[in-house]
Amino acid sequence: MPANVPGIHHVTCITGDVQKNVDFYVGVLGLRFIKKTVNFDVPDTYHIYFGDYVGTPGSAMTFFGWPHLPCRPAGSGQVTVVSFAVPNRSLQFWTGRLRDLNVEASRVSRFGIDTLVLKDFDSIQIELVGEASDERWQPWPDSPVDPHHQIRSFHSVTLCEESDLNTIQFLTDTMGFRKVASEDNRTRFETGAGGPSSVLDVLDAPEAPVGEEAAGTVHHVAWRATNDAHELDWREVLVKSGRNVTPVIERKYFRSIYFREPGGVLFEIATDQPGFTVDEPAEALGSSLQLPPQYEGRREDLKFNLTPIVVPTTAARGAGR
């Protein structure tokens, strides 16, 4: 069996309004807008990325801009919660910041860890978990949030399953995840070295409605492969386990394979390299429209049909640093 996937690479969601989405993730959460490109399969729509200063694997939250889709709540067979890691000492800061910006949030404890629960503009459930590591994080100096309090990385994702048995067996027997705790109908797993960005929660929710692809839902979660050979090794394991796995697909910033876990959630394994500086220097990330080579010939046509995005450049109104 190949080495475990080290943790989350990125999470991709669907938004119904790209501008309001940017206003929230930059202006409220303080993430950097690191890439403006198009959906590889639907090139007349945006694919936008947020993260730390360089979009370190494990920090990149991405969105397909699909305004034609209705907004619906997430359900079983989907990721229903995306959790970010912040320093525990920062939760009080975030409580005040969200209150000042009129973002409703509640405080809960999960497995003994303090957590703020909120929703973004599209009603995707977001959590700020007071457990963070600075090991790979690169702060964004121009964030409206002081570096002491900035989001470090993902903490975890939560899968909602009609029945969790097959998913749990797949996670542990095929993908090498380790069960670390359980609480009510929630089971927690870790991969790699453990800790923030390596955590996955599974909810056993037989009464939950089946989720549909819609604005306000998570499209897929991507797990890290350290290099191309690591990804190919995992593809072989997954194919042998009976999963229907795509060939390796070139995504410019990483190379990817896709498959569904037994409960229906779309998983991706993406390589750490080459990263988001392959077509823009670090200091200019997100400043201009970047296109896959196959669409460069359509640049002017695509730019004409894509709504311009204005990225906030100052601290969000009503929130101090």
NORQUIKA-V899250 format. One record per helix or strand of 2 or more residues. SS is the DSSP state (@ for helix, = for strand). FROM is the first residue (numbers start at 1). TO is the last residue. Records with the same first field share a line. If there is no record, write none. Layout:
SS = FROM-TO / FROM-TO
//
This chain:
= = 8-15 / 32-38 / 46-51 / 60-65 / 78-85 / 105-110 / 113-119 / 125-129 / 153-161 / 178-183 / 186-190 / 199-204 / 218-225 / 249-250 / 255-260 / 266-271
@ = 18-28 / 88-100 / 165-174 / 228-240 / 276-278 / 282-284 / 293-305
//
